[in-house]
């Protein structure tokens, strides 16, 4: 497989690949991600293969706008909606019940992790493509890439397209919060603290 690097503005090329079941790498507000359409089971399985990622690791879903949340969950907790209104787009990933349409390859559990990235190129792609299953664009266990060239060095020959949006901020992964219980449970520490979350619930 030939891996091509094109400017991040070439969304049409990315859509052609995604709609044919292919993978695309693109910049986000943390590191470069690699992803497929969120409802394509076979394409999601190919993410695991491209990254040599253990299959028991769930893959998060990125969306471009808040209404897309209804495409991945039929039962969105009010807590998640409050957090989304306060912190999206941004570094908070909410775990919510997933619907029956999302493939099992996304997650072996009844939940899905979702967020809206705060990055213009990522949101442009997500608005055009719809919800995407996305994880960091690296070989599992290796450094997460912050440039298109770093993606190429790891995934050349494994994915067809990399959207080059320059250097991404890198840094700390998003806070991961379980919104399915009575109170928020932080599963991974990040930029949004428990104090921030509680303040959003009790303004």
Protein Blocks (a to p, Z undefined) as FASTA:
>chain_A
ZZddddfklmmlmmmmmmnopacddddfkbccddddfklmklmmmmmmmnopafklccdd
ddfbfklmmmmocbdcfklmmmmmmmpgcjddcdddddfklcfklpmcfbdcdddddbfk
lmmmmmmnopadddddbdehiacdfbfklmmmmmgokambdcdebjaekladdddddfkb
mbdcdfbgcfbdfklmmmmmmZZ
